[in-house]
């Protein structure tokens, strides 16, 4: 799902705002090329991991069919990540209607239900064709999953969730996310399917970038 598909025509999509470093080690190792397979952020995006750990972010939207198709592949890749990699998901809101899905994700996260229900949200939207676009529809679905709806509703509307939504939007802007699914590495690098031609290759690029960041610590 490209950002340009949901934002106004005034938003220019592409490499605008990216600082592409001169080609060198970044351009050659692994056959991946800076400016073609990934871009370097300038200034770097903020990170939320302690020193010594490498943050990898997946930017996604539950309503995106490409994110839905990517999820099984991503889940398998996550299992292979070394212990010094801190992976997390960040839901995007390219428009106001996406915010309910951000709240849904962060409510699930607060209840430690992401592992159990994250894939089910995708299935509900894309396979079962449930319109999880409003709080009542989301609460109805959550109830069907056997979740305490009162507790979920409290998290869905909490100040903590509101703060996480703001942080997610700040990170989306800091990484200049142009579409989802997309991957950010260590606050320094960004890649997506438009750059790599497919998300399988984007995962290879992300692994390469993790190795490169580790070598420069």
Backbone as JSON Lines, residues from 0, in Angstrom:
{"i":0,"aa":"X","n":[0.85,-1.19,0.0],"ca":[0.0,0.0,0.0],"c":[0.88,1.23,0.0]}
{"i":1,"aa":"X","n":[0.85,1.98,-1.11],"ca":[1.69,3.16,-1.23],"c":[1.03,4.36,-0.56]}
{"i":2,"aa":"X","n":[1.85,5.18,0.07],"ca":[1.35,6.36,0.76],"c":[0.63,7.29,-0.22]}
{"i":3,"aa":"X","n":[1.14,7.36,-1.43],"ca":[0.54,8.26,-2.41],"c":[-0.89,7.87,-2.76]}
{"i":4,"aa":"X","n":[-1.24,6.61,-2.51],"ca":[-2.6,6.16,-2.83],"c":[-3.62,6.71,-1.85]}
{"i":5,"aa":"X","n":[-3.16,7.15,-0.68],"ca":[-4.11,7.62,0.32],"c":[-3.88,9.06,0.74]}
{"i":6,"aa":"X","n":[-2.75,9.63,0.38],"ca":[-2.49,11.03,0.69],"c":[-2.89,11.91,-0.48]}
{"i":7,"aa":"X","n":[-2.91,13.19,-0.26],"ca":[-3.27,14.11,-1.33],"c":[-2.2,14.15,-2.39]}
{"i":8,"aa":"X","n":[-2.55,14.61,-3.56],"ca":[-1.61,14.64,-4.68],"c":[-0.45,15.58,-4.41]}
{"i":9,"aa":"X","n":[-0.55,16.4,-3.39],"ca":[0.53,17.33,-3.07],"c":[1.74,16.63,-2.49]}
{"i":10,"aa":"X","n":[1.56,15.4,-2.03],"ca":[2.68,14.65,-1.45],"c":[3.51,14.04,-2.56]}
{"i":11,"aa":"X","n":[4.76,14.39,-2.62],"ca":[5.65,13.85,-3.63],"c":[6.29,12.58,-3.13]}
{"i":12,"aa":"X","n":[6.15,11.49,-3.89],"ca":[6.69,10.21,-3.5],"c":[8.01,9.97,-4.21]}
{"i":13,"aa":"X","n":[8.94,9.37,-3.5],"ca":[10.23,9.05,-4.11],"c":[11.33,9.24,-3.11]}
{"i":14,"aa":"X","n":[12.46,9.71,-3.58],"ca":[13.62,9.81,-2.71],"c":[13.79,11.19,-2.11]}
{"i":15,"aa":"X","n":[12.83,12.09,-2.28],"ca":[12.94,13.43,-1.77],"c":[13.22,13.41,-0.27]}
{"i":16,"aa":"X","n":[14.21,14.16,0.16],"ca":[14.51,14.26,1.57],"c":[15.53,13.25,2.05]}
{"i":17,"aa":"X","n":[15.84,12.27,1.23],"ca":[16.83,11.29,1.64],"c":[18.24,11.8,1.3]}
{"i":18,"aa":"X","n":[19.16,11.53,2.21],"ca":[20.57,11.81,1.94],"c":[21.23,10.5,1.56]}
{"i":19,"aa":"X","n":[21.7,10.41,0.34],"ca":[22.33,9.18,-0.14],"c":[23.84,9.34,-0.04]}
{"i":20,"aa":"X","n":[24.45,8.52,0.8],"ca":[25.89,8.61,1.01],"c":[26.64,8.15,-0.22]}
{"i":21,"aa":"X","n":[27.89,8.6,-0.39],"ca":[28.68,8.12,-1.52],"c":[28.79,6.6,-1.5]}
{"i":22,"aa":"X","n":[28.85,6.01,-2.68],"ca":[28.95,4.56,-2.76],"c":[30.32,4.11,-2.26]}
{"i":23,"aa":"X","n":[30.34,2.99,-1.59],"ca":[31.55,2.44,-1.02],"c":[31.23,1.05,-0.54]}
{"i":24,"aa":"X","n":[31.58,0.77,0.71],"ca":[31.26,-0.55,1.26],"c":[29.76,-0.8,1.26]}
{"i":25,"aa":"X","n":[28.98,0.28,1.54],"ca":[27.53,0.13,1.56],"c":[27.01,-0.27,0.18]}
{"i":26,"aa":"X","n":[27.67,0.17,-0.85],"ca":[27.14,-0.03,-2.2],"c":[27.46,-1.39,-2.78]}
{"i":27,"aa":"X","n":[28.44,-2.08,-2.2],"ca":[28.94,-3.29,-2.84],"c":[28.59,-4.58,-2.1]}
{"i":28,"aa":"X","n":[28.74,-4.59,-0.77],"ca":[28.59,-5.84,-0.03],"c":[27.2,-6.42,-0.22]}
{"i":29,"aa":"X","n":[27.15,-7.73,-0.45],"ca":[25.88,-8.42,-0.59],"c":[25.15,-8.12,-1.88]}
{"i":30,"aa":"X","n":[25.74,-7.32,-2.74],"ca":[25.08,-6.97,-3.98],"c":[23.98,-5.95,-3.82]}
{"i":31,"aa":"X","n":[23.81,-5.38,-2.62],"ca":[22.78,-4.38,-2.38],"c":[23.4,-2.99,-2.5]}
{"i":32,"aa":"X","n":[22.65,-2.1,-3.1],"ca":[23.21,-0.78,-3.41],"c":[22.41,0.32,-2.73]}
{"i":33,"aa":"X","n":[23.14,1.21,-2.06],"ca":[22.52,2.35,-1.42],"c":[21.9,3.24,-2.5]}
{"i":34,"aa":"X","n":[20.73,3.7,-2.23],"ca":[20.01,4.53,-3.2],"c":[19.17,3.71,-4.16]}
{"i":35,"aa":"X","n":[19.39,2.4,-4.2],"ca":[18.6,1.53,-5.07],"c":[17.83,0.5,-4.27]}
{"i":36,"aa":"X","n":[18.51,-0.22,-3.37],"ca":[17.86,-1.23,-2.56],"c":[17.47,-0.7,-1.18]}
{"i":37,"aa":"X","n":[18.12,0.34,-0.74],"ca":[17.8,0.96,0.54],"c":[18.29,2.4,0.51]}
{"i":38,"aa":"X","n":[17.8,3.18,1.45],"ca":[18.23,4.57,1.55],"c":[18.72,4.85,2.97]}
{"i":39,"aa":"X","n":[19.61,5.8,3.07],"ca":[20.17,6.18,4.36],"c":[19.48,7.45,4.85]}
{"i":40,"aa":"X","n":[19.04,7.44,6.09],"ca":[18.3,8.57,6.64],"c":[19.23,9.67,7.1]}
{"i":41,"aa":"X","n":[18.87,10.87,6.79],"ca":[19.61,12.04,7.26],"c":[18.61,13.16,7.51]}
{"i":42,"aa":"X","n":[18.38,13.52,8.77],"ca":[19.01,12.99,9.98],"c":[18.46,11.62,10.34]}
{"i":43,"aa":"X","n":[19.16,10.9,11.22],"ca":[18.66,9.59,11.64],"c":[17.33,9.7,12.38]}
{"i":44,"aa":"X","n":[16.56,8.65,12.33],"ca":[15.3,8.58,13.08],"c":[15.6,8.21,14.53]}
{"i":45,"aa":"X","n":[14.74,8.6,15.47],"ca":[14.96,8.2,16.86],"c":[14.79,6.69,17.03]}
{"i":46,"aa":"X","n":[15.48,6.14,18.0],"ca":[15.36,4.71,18.3],"c":[14.96,4.55,19.76]}
{"i":47,"aa":"X","n":[14.34,3.42,20.05],"ca":[13.82,3.16,21.4],"c":[14.41,1.9,22.01]}
{"i":48,"aa":"X","n":[15.63,1.57,21.6],"ca":[16.27,0.37,22.14],"c":[17.52,0.76,22.91]}
{"i":49,"aa":"X","n":[17.9,-0.03,23.91],"ca":[19.11,0.28,24.68],"c":[20.37,0.11,23.86]}
{"i":50,"aa":"X","n":[21.44,0.71,24.34],"ca":[22.73,0.59,23.66],"c":[23.11,-0.87,23.52]}
{"i":51,"aa":"X","n":[23.7,-1.2,22.37],"ca":[24.14,-2.56,22.13],"c":[23.11,-3.41,21.41]}
{"i":52,"aa":"X","n":[21.91,-2.88,21.2],"ca":[20.88,-3.61,20.47],"c":[20.54,-2.86,19.19]}
{"i":53,"aa":"X","n":[20.19,-3.6,18.16],"ca":[19.91,-3.02,16.84],"c":[18.41,-3.09,16.61]}
{"i":54,"aa":"X","n":[17.81,-1.95,16.46],"ca":[16.35,-1.88,16.29],"c":[15.96,-2.1,14.83]}
{"i":55,"aa":"X","n":[15.01,-3.0,14.62],"ca":[14.41,-3.21,13.3],"c":[12.92,-3.02,13.44]}
{"i":56,"aa":"X","n":[12.35,-2.2,12.57],"ca":[10.93,-1.86,12.63],"c":[10.25,-2.31,11.35]}
{"i":57,"aa":"X","n":[9.08,-2.94,11.52],"ca":[8.19,-3.12,10.38],"c":[7.08,-2.09,10.48]}
{"i":58,"aa":"X","n":[6.92,-1.27,9.46],"ca":[5.8,-0.35,9.35],"c":[4.68,-1.07,8.58]}
{"i":59,"aa":"X","n":[3.48,-1.05,9.13],"ca":[2.39,-1.81,8.51],"c":[1.05,-1.13,8.75]}
{"i":60,"aa":"X","n":[0.04,-1.61,8.04],"ca":[-1.35,-1.24,8.26],"c":[-2.19,-2.5,8.11]}
{"i":61,"aa":"X","n":[-3.08,-2.73,9.06],"ca":[-3.9,-3.93,9.01],"c":[-4.74,-4.02,7.74]}
{"i":62,"aa":"X","n":[-5.14,-2.89,7.19],"ca":[-5.98,-2.9,6.0],"c":[-5.23,-3.11,4.7]}
{"i":63,"aa":"X","n":[-3.91,-3.2,4.76],"ca":[-3.08,-3.31,3.56],"c":[-2.98,-4.77,3.1]}
{"i":64,"aa":"X","n":[-3.41,-5.09,1.89],"ca":[-3.31,-6.48,1.42],"c":[-1.87,-6.95,1.28]}
{"i":65,"aa":"X","n":[-0.95,-6.04,0.98],"ca":[0.46,-6.42,0.87],"c":[1.04,-6.78,2.24]}
{"i":66,"aa":"X","n":[0.62,-6.04,3.28],"ca":[1.06,-6.37,4.64],"c":[0.51,-7.73,5.06]}
{"i":67,"aa":"X","n":[-0.73,-7.99,4.67],"ca":[-1.33,-9.29,4.96],"c":[-0.54,-10.42,4.31]}
{"i":68,"aa":"X","n":[-0.17,-10.26,3.05],"ca":[0.59,-11.28,2.34],"c":[2.0,-11.42,2.91]}
{"i":69,"aa":"X","n":[2.56,-10.34,3.41],"ca":[3.93,-10.33,3.93],"c":[4.03,-10.96,5.31]}
{"i":70,"aa":"X","n":[2.97,-10.93,6.08],"ca":[3.02,-11.33,7.49],"c":[3.59,-12.72,7.72]}
{"i":71,"aa":"X","n":[3.17,-13.78,6.99],"ca":[3.75,-15.1,7.25],"c":[5.25,-15.15,7.01]}
{"i":72,"aa":"X","n":[5.7,-14.51,5.94],"ca":[7.13,-14.48,5.62],"c":[7.9,-13.73,6.71]}
{"i":73,"aa":"X","n":[7.34,-12.61,7.14],"ca":[7.98,-11.81,8.18],"c":[8.07,-12.59,9.48]}
{"i":74,"aa":"X","n":[7.0,-13.28,9.85],"ca":[6.99,-14.04,11.1],"c":[8.08,-15.1,11.13]}
{"i":75,"aa":"X","n":[8.31,-15.74,10.0],"ca":[9.38,-16.74,9.93],"c":[10.75,-16.08,10.02]}
{"i":76,"aa":"X","n":[10.91,-14.93,9.4],"ca":[12.18,-14.21,9.43],"c":[12.51,-13.75,10.85]}
{"i":77,"aa":"X","n":[11.49,-13.3,11.58],"ca":[11.71,-12.83,12.95],"c":[12.33,-13.93,13.81]}
{"i":78,"aa":"X","n":[11.93,-15.16,13.57],"ca":[12.45,-16.29,14.35],"c":[13.95,-16.49,14.15]}
{"i":79,"aa":"X","n":[14.5,-15.96,13.07],"ca":[15.92,-16.15,12.76],"c":[16.79,-15.02,13.27]}
{"i":80,"aa":"X","n":[16.2,-13.98,13.84],"ca":[16.97,-12.8,14.21],"c":[17.88,-13.09,15.39]}
{"i":81,"aa":"X","n":[19.11,-12.59,15.35],"ca":[20.05,-12.77,16.46],"c":[19.56,-12.05,17.72]}
{"i":82,"aa":"X","n":[20.15,-12.41,18.85],"ca":[19.72,-11.86,20.12],"c":[19.95,-10.38,20.3]}
{"i":83,"aa":"X","n":[20.86,-9.8,19.51],"ca":[21.12,-8.37,19.66],"c":[20.18,-7.51,18.81]}
{"i":84,"aa":"X","n":[19.22,-8.14,18.12],"ca":[18.26,-7.4,17.3],"c":[16.94,-7.26,18.06]}
{"i":85,"aa":"X","n":[16.47,-6.03,18.18],"ca":[15.19,-5.75,18.83],"c":[14.18,-5.43,17.73]}
{"i":86,"aa":"X","n":[13.27,-6.35,17.47],"ca":[12.28,-6.16,16.41],"c":[10.97,-5.63,17.01]}
{"i":87,"aa":"X","n":[10.35,-4.7,16.31],"ca":[9.02,-4.26,16.72],"c":[8.22,-3.8,15.51]}
{"i":88,"aa":"X","n":[6.91,-3.82,15.68],"ca":[6.0,-3.38,14.65],"c":[5.49,-1.99,14.97]}
{"i":89,"aa":"X","n":[5.33,-1.19,13.93],"ca":[4.77,0.17,14.1],"c":[3.64,0.34,13.1]}
{"i":90,"aa":"X","n":[2.41,0.48,13.58],"ca":[1.28,0.71,12.68],"c":[1.27,2.15,12.17]}
{"i":91,"aa":"X","n":[1.0,2.33,10.89],"ca":[1.01,3.66,10.3],"c":[-0.41,4.2,10.19]}
{"i":92,"aa":"X","n":[-0.51,5.5,10.02],"ca":[-1.8,6.14,9.77],"c":[-1.6,7.18,8.67]}
{"i":93,"aa":"X","n":[-1.68,6.73,7.43],"ca":[-1.54,7.65,6.31],"c":[-2.75,8.57,6.19]}
{"i":94,"aa":"X","n":[-3.84,8.17,6.84],"ca":[-5.0,9.05,6.91],"c":[-5.75,8.76,8.21]}
{"i":95,"aa":"X","n":[-6.7,9.63,8.54],"ca":[-7.38,9.58,9.82],"c":[-8.04,8.23,10.09]}
{"i":96,"aa":"X","n":[-8.58,7.6,9.08],"ca":[-9.33,6.36,9.26],"c":[-8.44,5.2,9.7]}
{"i":97,"aa":"X","n":[-7.12,5.34,9.55],"ca":[-6.2,4.27,9.96],"c":[-5.98,4.24,11.47]}
{"i":98,"aa":"X","n":[-6.34,5.32,12.17],"ca":[-5.98,5.44,13.58],"c":[-6.62,4.34,14.42]}
{"i":99,"aa":"X","n":[-7.83,3.91,14.07],"ca":[-8.48,2.83,14.83],"c":[-7.64,1.56,14.8]}
{"i":100,"aa":"X","n":[-6.97,1.31,13.68],"ca":[-6.11,0.12,13.6],"c":[-4.85,0.3,14.44]}
{"i":101,"aa":"X","n":[-4.36,1.53,14.55],"ca":[-3.24,1.77,15.45],"c":[-3.66,1.49,16.89]}
{"i":102,"aa":"X","n":[-4.83,1.99,17.27],"ca":[-5.33,1.75,18.62],"c":[-5.55,0.26,18.87]}
{"i":103,"aa":"X","n":[-6.06,-0.44,17.87],"ca":[-6.25,-1.88,17.98],"c":[-4.93,-2.59,18.28]}
{"i":104,"aa":"X","n":[-3.91,-2.26,17.51],"ca":[-2.61,-2.91,17.71],"c":[-2.07,-2.63,19.1]}
{"i":105,"aa":"X","n":[-2.1,-1.37,19.53],"ca":[-1.49,-1.03,20.81],"c":[-2.3,-1.55,21.99]}
{"i":106,"aa":"X","n":[-3.61,-1.7,21.83],"ca":[-4.41,-2.34,22.87],"c":[-4.05,-3.82,22.99]}
{"i":107,"aa":"X","n":[-3.9,-4.49,21.84],"ca":[-3.46,-5.89,21.87],"c":[-2.08,-6.01,22.52]}
{"i":108,"aa":"X","n":[-1.19,-5.09,22.17],"ca":[0.16,-5.12,22.73],"c":[0.13,-4.95,24.24]}
{"i":109,"aa":"X","n":[-0.71,-4.02,24.72],"ca":[-0.8,-3.77,26.16],"c":[-1.32,-4.99,26.91]}
{"i":110,"aa":"X","n":[-2.11,-5.83,26.24],"ca":[-2.68,-7.02,26.86],"c":[-1.86,-8.28,26.54]}
{"i":111,"aa":"X","n":[-0.68,-8.08,25.92],"ca":[0.19,-9.21,25.55],"c":[-0.52,-10.2,24.65]}
{"i":112,"aa":"X","n":[-1.29,-9.68,23.71],"ca":[-2.07,-10.52,22.8],"c":[-1.62,-10.43,21.35]}
{"i":113,"aa":"X","n":[-0.53,-9.72,21.08],"ca":[-0.08,-9.57,19.69],"c":[0.27,-10.94,19.1]}
{"i":114,"aa":"X","n":[1.03,-11.72,19.83],"ca":[1.43,-13.04,19.3],"c":[0.21,-13.9,18.99]}
{"i":115,"aa":"X","n":[-0.82,-13.77,19.79],"ca":[-2.01,-14.6,19.64],"c":[-2.96,-14.08,18.55]}
{"i":116,"aa":"X","n":[-3.08,-12.76,18.45],"ca":[-4.17,-12.21,17.64],"c":[-3.75,-11.34,16.45]}
{"i":117,"aa":"X","n":[-2.48,-11.0,16.34],"ca":[-2.03,-10.12,15.25],"c":[-2.4,-10.7,13.88]}
{"i":118,"aa":"X","n":[-2.04,-11.95,13.65],"ca":[-2.36,-12.58,12.36],"c":[-3.87,-12.72,12.17]}
{"i":119,"aa":"X","n":[-4.59,-12.92,13.27],"ca":[-6.04,-13.06,13.18],"c":[-6.72,-11.77,12.73]}
{"i":120,"aa":"X","n":[-6.13,-10.62,13.11],"ca":[-6.69,-9.35,12.64],"c":[-6.61,-9.29,11.13]}
{"i":121,"aa":"X","n":[-5.45,-9.62,10.58],"ca":[-5.31,-9.65,9.13],"c":[-6.32,-10.6,8.49]}
{"i":122,"aa":"X","n":[-6.46,-11.78,9.07],"ca":[-7.39,-12.77,8.52],"c":[-8.82,-12.26,8.57]}
{"i":123,"aa":"X","n":[-9.19,-11.62,9.67],"ca":[-10.55,-11.1,9.8],"c":[-10.86,-10.07,8.71]}
{"i":124,"aa":"X","n":[-9.89,-9.21,8.42],"ca":[-10.1,-8.14,7.44],"c":[-10.04,-8.68,6.02]}
{"i":125,"aa":"X","n":[-9.03,-9.49,5.72],"ca":[-8.76,-9.85,4.32],"c":[-9.37,-11.17,3.89]}
{"i":126,"aa":"X","n":[-9.61,-12.06,4.82],"ca":[-10.21,-13.35,4.48],"c":[-11.7,-13.4,4.83]}
{"i":127,"aa":"X","n":[-12.02,-12.92,6.04],"ca":[-13.41,-12.96,6.48],"c":[-14.2,-11.71,6.07]}
{"i":128,"aa":"X","n":[-13.51,-10.72,5.55],"ca":[-14.11,-9.47,5.06],"c":[-14.87,-8.73,6.16]}
{"i":129,"aa":"X","n":[-14.35,-8.77,7.36],"ca":[-14.95,-7.99,8.45],"c":[-14.43,-6.56,8.38]}
{"i":130,"aa":"X","n":[-15.32,-5.63,8.52],"ca":[-14.97,-4.21,8.41],"c":[-14.6,-3.67,9.8]}
{"i":131,"aa":"X","n":[-13.36,-3.85,10.15],"ca":[-12.89,-3.39,11.46],"c":[-12.42,-1.94,11.35]}
{"i":132,"aa":"X","n":[-13.37,-1.06,11.09],"ca":[-13.02,0.34,10.82],"c":[-13.52,1.29,11.91]}
{"i":133,"aa":"X","n":[-14.16,0.76,12.93],"ca":[-14.69,1.6,14.01],"c":[-14.51,0.87,15.33]}
{"i":134,"aa":"X","n":[-14.59,1.64,16.41],"ca":[-14.44,1.04,17.73],"c":[-15.5,-0.04,17.99]}
{"i":135,"aa":"X","n":[-16.79,0.18,17.7],"ca":[-17.78,-0.88,17.94],"c":[-17.47,-2.16,17.15]}
{"i":136,"aa":"X","n":[-17.07,-2.02,15.88],"ca":[-16.76,-3.2,15.07],"c":[-15.56,-3.94,15.62]}
{"i":137,"aa":"X","n":[-14.56,-3.2,16.07],"ca":[-13.36,-3.81,16.64],"c":[-13.69,-4.51,17.95]}
{"i":138,"aa":"X","n":[-14.49,-3.86,18.8],"ca":[-14.87,-4.48,20.07],"c":[-15.68,-5.75,19.86]}
{"i":139,"aa":"X","n":[-16.54,-5.74,18.84],"ca":[-17.32,-6.94,18.52],"c":[-16.4,-8.09,18.12]}
{"i":140,"aa":"X","n":[-15.4,-7.77,17.3],"ca":[-14.45,-8.81,16.87],"c":[-13.63,-9.31,18.06]}
{"i":141,"aa":"X","n":[-13.16,-8.39,18.89],"ca":[-12.37,-8.77,20.07],"c":[-13.18,-9.69,20.98]}
{"i":142,"aa":"X","n":[-14.46,-9.38,21.14],"ca":[-15.34,-10.23,21.95],"c":[-15.39,-11.64,21.38]}
{"i":143,"aa":"X","n":[-15.47,-11.72,20.05],"ca":[-15.51,-13.03,19.39],"c":[-14.25,-13.84,19.62]}
{"i":144,"aa":"X","n":[-13.14,-13.16,19.93],"ca":[-11.87,-13.86,20.18],"c":[-11.73,-14.27,21.64]}
{"i":145,"aa":"X","n":[-12.75,-14.01,22.44],"ca":[-12.7,-14.39,23.85],"c":[-11.93,-13.42,24.73]}
{"i":146,"aa":"X","n":[-11.73,-12.21,24.24],"ca":[-10.98,-11.19,24.98],"c":[-11.94,-10.39,25.87]}
{"i":147,"aa":"X","n":[-11.48,-10.01,27.04],"ca":[-12.25,-9.16,27.94],"c":[-12.42,-7.79,27.29]}
{"i":148,"aa":"X","n":[-13.63,-7.51,26.83],"ca":[-13.85,-6.28,26.06],"c":[-13.72,-5.02,26.92]}
{"i":149,"aa":"X","n":[-14.07,-5.12,28.2],"ca":[-13.94,-3.95,29.07],"c":[-12.47,-3.58,29.23]}
{"i":150,"aa":"X","n":[-11.65,-4.59,29.46],"ca":[-10.21,-4.34,29.59],"c":[-9.63,-3.83,28.28]}
{"i":151,"aa":"X","n":[-10.02,-4.46,27.18],"ca":[-9.53,-4.03,25.88],"c":[-9.93,-2.59,25.59]}
{"i":152,"aa":"X","n":[-11.2,-2.26,25.86],"ca":[-11.69,-0.9,25.6],"c":[-10.9,0.12,26.4]}
{"i":153,"aa":"X","n":[-10.55,-0.24,27.64],"ca":[-9.75,0.68,28.45],"c":[-8.41,0.97,27.83]}
{"i":154,"aa":"X","n":[-7.76,-0.06,27.3],"ca":[-6.48,0.14,26.62],"c":[-6.66,0.87,25.29]}
{"i":155,"aa":"X","n":[-7.71,0.53,24.57],"ca":[-7.98,1.11,23.24],"c":[-8.08,2.63,23.33]}
{"i":156,"aa":"X","n":[-8.65,3.12,24.42],"ca":[-8.9,4.56,24.56],"c":[-7.97,5.23,25.56]}
{"i":157,"aa":"X","n":[-6.93,4.54,25.99],"ca":[-6.09,5.06,27.07],"c":[-5.13,6.14,26.6]}
{"i":158,"aa":"X","n":[-4.63,6.91,27.57],"ca":[-3.62,7.92,27.29],"c":[-2.34,7.26,26.78]}
{"i":159,"aa":"X","n":[-2.02,6.08,27.33],"ca":[-0.82,5.37,26.89],"c":[-0.91,5.02,25.4]}
{"i":160,"aa":"X","n":[-2.07,4.53,24.97],"ca":[-2.26,4.21,23.55],"c":[-2.19,5.47,22.71]}
{"i":161,"aa":"X","n":[-2.79,6.53,23.18],"ca":[-2.73,7.81,22.45],"c":[-1.29,8.26,22.27]}
{"i":162,"aa":"X","n":[-0.48,8.1,23.33],"ca":[0.93,8.49,23.25],"c":[1.68,7.61,22.25]}
{"i":163,"aa":"X","n":[1.38,6.31,22.24],"ca":[2.04,5.39,21.31],"c":[1.64,5.7,19.87]}
{"i":164,"aa":"X","n":[0.41,6.08,19.65],"ca":[-0.04,6.48,18.31],"c":[0.73,7.7,17.84]}
{"i":165,"aa":"X","n":[0.89,8.67,18.72],"ca":[1.67,9.87,18.35],"c":[3.11,9.48,18.01]}
{"i":166,"aa":"X","n":[3.69,8.6,18.83],"ca":[5.06,8.17,18.59],"c":[5.16,7.43,17.26]}
{"i":167,"aa":"X","n":[4.18,6.59,16.97],"ca":[4.18,5.85,15.69],"c":[4.13,6.82,14.52]}
{"i":168,"aa":"X","n":[3.33,7.86,14.63],"ca":[3.24,8.83,13.54],"c":[4.53,9.62,13.39]}
{"i":169,"aa":"X","n":[5.18,9.92,14.51],"ca":[6.47,10.61,14.45],"c":[7.53,9.74,13.77]}
{"i":170,"aa":"X","n":[7.53,8.45,14.09],"ca":[8.49,7.54,13.47],"c":[8.2,7.36,11.98]}
{"i":171,"aa":"X","n":[6.93,7.29,11.62],"ca":[6.56,7.18,10.21],"c":[7.11,8.37,9.44]}
{"i":172,"aa":"X","n":[7.0,9.54,10.02],"ca":[7.53,10.74,9.37],"c":[9.05,10.76,9.38]}
{"i":173,"aa":"X","n":[9.66,10.35,10.51],"ca":[11.12,10.38,10.62],"c":[11.77,9.44,9.61]}
{"i":174,"aa":"X","n":[11.14,8.28,9.38],"ca":[11.65,7.34,8.38],"c":[11.18,7.68,6.97]}
{"i":175,"aa":"X","n":[10.32,8.69,6.86],"ca":[9.75,9.11,5.58],"c":[9.16,7.9,4.84]}
{"i":176,"aa":"X","n":[8.36,7.15,5.57],"ca":[7.77,5.93,5.03],"c":[6.88,6.26,3.83]}
{"i":177,"aa":"X","n":[7.18,5.63,2.71],"ca":[6.48,5.92,1.47],"c":[5.41,4.89,1.13]}
{"i":178,"aa":"X","n":[5.39,3.79,1.85],"ca":[4.4,2.75,1.62],"c":[4.62,1.63,2.6]}
{"i":179,"aa":"X","n":[3.63,0.78,2.73],"ca":[3.76,-0.38,3.63],"c":[3.42,-1.65,2.86]}
{"i":180,"aa":"X","n":[4.06,-2.78,3.29],"ca":[5.0,-2.9,4.4],"c":[6.35,-2.27,4.07]}
{"i":181,"aa":"X","n":[7.03,-1.81,5.11],"ca":[8.36,-1.22,4.96],"c":[9.17,-1.58,6.18]}
{"i":182,"aa":"X","n":[10.49,-1.48,6.06],"ca":[11.4,-1.85,7.15],"c":[12.37,-0.72,7.44]}
{"i":183,"aa":"X","n":[12.57,-0.45,8.72],"ca":[13.57,0.5,9.15],"c":[14.61,-0.2,10.01]}
{"i":184,"aa":"X","n":[15.86,0.19,9.87],"ca":[16.95,-0.46,10.6],"c":[17.78,0.58,11.34]}
{"i":185,"aa":"X","n":[17.81,0.45,12.67],"ca":[18.72,1.22,13.54],"c":[18.55,2.73,13.43]}
{"i":186,"aa":"X","n":[17.39,3.17,13.0],"ca":[17.18,4.6,12.85],"c":[17.95,5.22,11.71]}
{"i":187,"aa":"X","n":[18.67,4.39,10.94],"ca":[19.57,4.9,9.91],"c":[19.16,4.55,8.49]}
{"i":188,"aa":"X","n":[18.41,3.46,8.33],"ca":[18.15,2.95,6.98],"c":[16.69,2.57,6.79]}
{"i":189,"aa":"X","n":[16.24,2.66,5.54],"ca":[14.86,2.36,5.18],"c":[14.84,1.57,3.88]}
{"i":190,"aa":"X","n":[13.97,0.57,3.83],"ca":[13.77,-0.17,2.59],"c":[12.33,-0.62,2.49]}
{"i":191,"aa":"X","n":[11.88,-0.83,1.27],"ca":[10.53,-1.34,1.05],"c":[10.49,-2.03,-0.31]}
{"i":192,"aa":"X","n":[9.32,-2.53,-0.69],"ca":[9.22,-3.31,-1.92],"c":[9.43,-2.48,-3.17]}
{"i":193,"aa":"X","n":[9.15,-1.18,-3.1],"ca":[9.39,-0.35,-4.28],"c":[10.89,-0.25,-4.56]}
{"i":194,"aa":"X","n":[11.69,-0.23,-3.5],"ca":[13.14,-0.18,-3.67],"c":[13.7,-1.54,-4.07]}
{"i":195,"aa":"X","n":[13.23,-2.6,-3.44],"ca":[13.84,-3.93,-3.61],"c":[13.15,-4.81,-4.64]}
{"i":196,"aa":"X","n":[12.0,-4.36,-5.12],"ca":[11.18,-5.1,-6.09],"c":[10.28,-6.14,-5.45]}
{"i":197,"aa":"X","n":[10.61,-6.65,-4.29],"ca":[9.7,-7.54,-3.56],"c":[10.13,-7.58,-2.1]}
{"i":198,"aa":"X","n":[9.19,-7.97,-1.22],"ca":[9.48,-7.9,0.2],"c":[10.38,-9.03,0.67]}
{"i":199,"aa":"X","n":[10.44,-10.15,-0.07],"ca":[11.41,-11.17,0.27],"c":[12.82,-10.62,0.18]}
{"i":200,"aa":"X","n":[13.07,-9.87,-0.87],"ca":[14.39,-9.25,-1.02],"c":[14.6,-8.13,0.01]}
{"i":201,"aa":"X","n":[13.52,-7.47,0.39],"ca":[13.63,-6.43,1.42],"c":[14.11,-7.04,2.74]}
{"i":202,"aa":"X","n":[13.67,-8.24,3.05],"ca":[14.15,-8.9,4.25],"c":[15.64,-9.22,4.15]}
{"i":203,"aa":"X","n":[16.08,-9.6,2.96],"ca":[17.51,-9.84,2.76],"c":[18.3,-8.55,2.95]}
{"i":204,"aa":"X","n":[17.77,-7.47,2.44],"ca":[18.42,-6.16,2.61],"c":[18.48,-5.8,4.09]}
{"i":205,"aa":"X","n":[17.37,-6.01,4.8],"ca":[17.35,-5.69,6.23],"c":[18.38,-6.51,6.99]}
{"i":206,"aa":"X","n":[18.51,-7.8,6.67],"ca":[19.53,-8.63,7.31],"c":[20.93,-8.12,7.02]}
{"i":207,"aa":"X","n":[21.16,-7.72,5.79],"ca":[22.44,-7.14,5.39],"c":[22.73,-5.87,6.19]}
{"i":208,"aa":"X","n":[21.73,-5.02,6.33],"ca":[21.92,-3.76,7.05],"c":[22.18,-4.0,8.54]}
{"i":209,"aa":"X","n":[21.5,-4.98,9.12],"ca":[21.77,-5.33,10.52],"c":[23.23,-5.75,10.67]}
{"i":210,"aa":"X","n":[23.72,-6.57,9.76],"ca":[25.13,-7.01,9.83],"c":[26.08,-5.83,9.7]}
{"i":211,"aa":"X","n":[25.73,-4.9,8.8],"ca":[26.6,-3.74,8.6],"c":[26.59,-2.83,9.83]}
{"i":212,"aa":"X","n":[25.43,-2.6,10.42],"ca":[25.35,-1.79,11.62],"c":[26.12,-2.44,12.76]}
{"i":213,"aa":"X","n":[25.98,-3.75,12.92],"ca":[26.7,-4.47,13.96],"c":[28.21,-4.3,13.8]}
{"i":214,"aa":"X","n":[28.68,-4.34,12.57],"ca":[30.11,-4.19,12.31],"c":[30.63,-2.8,12.56]}
{"i":215,"aa":"X","n":[29.74,-1.83,12.67],"ca":[30.16,-0.44,12.9],"c":[29.91,0.03,14.31]}
{"i":216,"aa":"X","n":[29.44,-0.84,15.19],"ca":[29.23,-0.46,16.6],"c":[30.59,-0.27,17.29]}
